[in-house]
Amino acid sequence: MDHTILGSVNTSEINSMQSNNLRWARGFTIIEVLIVLAIAGLIMIIVFLAVPSLQRSSRNTQRKHDASLITATLADFKTAYPSLWLNRIQNDNGELTSVDIMNNSDTSKYPQIKLGFYVGTGASIDAPANMANNIYINTPNTLATTKTPAVVNTSTTPDINHITTNTMAIFSGENCNSAGNAAGSLQSNAIALFYAVEDGSPTGSIVCLSA
């Protein structure tokens, strides 16, 4: 009796193995292949949509970082010289090294601030010129009304009144509104820094930081 049971078990196992071998030998059905391809395509679409968004977010983070560092430096200068106007920013190979004030012969040096996005090429800006690459400053003491630069497409040539996602504009003599997206009011010792972030639109949206 024991031999009979053992033989029965062995036969069942052999039949199961044979059935599995036949299933693998038959291969995948067309439906199974289509399901796998559909899942792979869905994953590729998700990756394709996610990567540009992550890259855009990374660039916006660099823009915000640079703008915040420059604003903090300008705020220090405003505290040191509350009655004077911003006149110059010195940028040495992507490092903000000094700022200057109109009618002030002493250019105070600050610790170097490494810029990650708005990197110049070793030049300085004297209002109303641009810093070799992408930073603009208005002529001091010339604002009759508040000024908010327009955000334009990167194919448009930027200037103090038209910025792209690659440039920024600095206005001395005004501050930002409470929403941080436009000029607020005229103020003799205030400084407003404008830059644009990518938001999926053709031009981007403007951000204003007060110093």
Secondary structure, 3 states (H helix, E strand, C coil): CHHHHHHHHHHHHHHHHHHHHHHHHHCCCHHHHHHHHHHHHHHHHHHHHHHHHHHHHHHHHHHHHHHHHHHHHHHHHHHHCCCCCEEEEEEECCEEEEEEECCCCCCCEEEEEECCCCCCCCCEEECCCEECCCEEECCCCCCCCCCCCEECCCCCCCECCEECCCCEEEEEEEEECCCCCCEEEEEEEEEEEEEEECCCCCCCEEEEEEC
